[in-house]
């Protein structure tokens, strides 16, 4: 028997049962965060130091990032 479905192997080869199992898996797939978890206080603290300081010496792209986050 296939665990969790209560069917024999010969029944599991039936197209309708196979399709049902695929649909059940798709409907109940685990949800994962696509964005990594990050800690805002850590990011803001990092913006206080090099390469984001001193402001007069940093590149414009780093200045833009600092402006967006602060």
N, C-alpha and C positions, 0 to 999 in steps of 0.2 A: 504493500500500500504506500502511496505517496503521503508523506506526513502533512497533516493539516487539511487535506482535501477529501480523505475517505474514499478514494477511488483506486482501483487496481491499475497496474501498469498498462494493460491492454486498453482500458477505458481512457487512460490519459493520452492515448494517441488519437482519440477521436477529435476531428477538427473543431467541433463546437466546444468541447471541454478545453482544448488547447487555447482557443480564442478567449474563453471566459477567464482562464488563468492569466493570460497576458493582460487583459483588461483590468482584472483585480489588482495585479501588480502595479500597473500604471496609475490607477486611481489612488493607491495607498503607498506611493513612493515616499520615502523620508524627505522632509524639507530641510534643505541646507541653506545657510546664509551665503549669499554670493559676495558679500562685502566682508572683508576681514574685520574682526573686532579690534578696536583701538581705544586707547584711554586719552580723552581730551586734555586732562591736566598734564600728562606726559608730553604731548605734542606741543602744548603752549610753553612748557618749560624749555623744551628743546629749541624753540624759536628765539630764546633769549641769548643764545650762544652762537659761536661760529658754526656754519658759514653764514648765519643770518645777521651777524653783527660785525663790525660797525656798519651802519646803514650807508655811509658815504662810500664804502668800498665793495659792496656786494653787487652782483649782477642783477639786471632788471628782472629776470625770471625768478630769482630767489626773493627779490623784493615783492613781486606780485604774489608769490605763495605766502609770504609772511602777512601781507595785507589781507589776503583772503581768509586766513585762519585767525587773525587777531581782530 
